[in-house]
């Protein structure tokens, strides 16, 4: 049985960014947040992660965001949510 990661970092990146010109994904992000597992599951059935105004249902096996709210609202058009494991805190 695999363990569910306790923390992820979510990066909100403009979808039109194709060539970052050597910049990292983190440098291209317009917002980032470390979100932590709440112990609850969302309507998607996946664990809920929250932090810094972001709430996300994330499939812990694939790192796929299944549902996302930013400051209580849906993600703005033109932004993409990228997920990576966060350093233990």
ABEGO torsion letter per residue (X at the ends): XBBBBABBBBBBBBAABABAGGBBAAAABABBBBBBBAGBBBAAGBBBBBEGGBBBBBBAAAGBBABBBBGGBBBBBGBBBBBBBBBBX
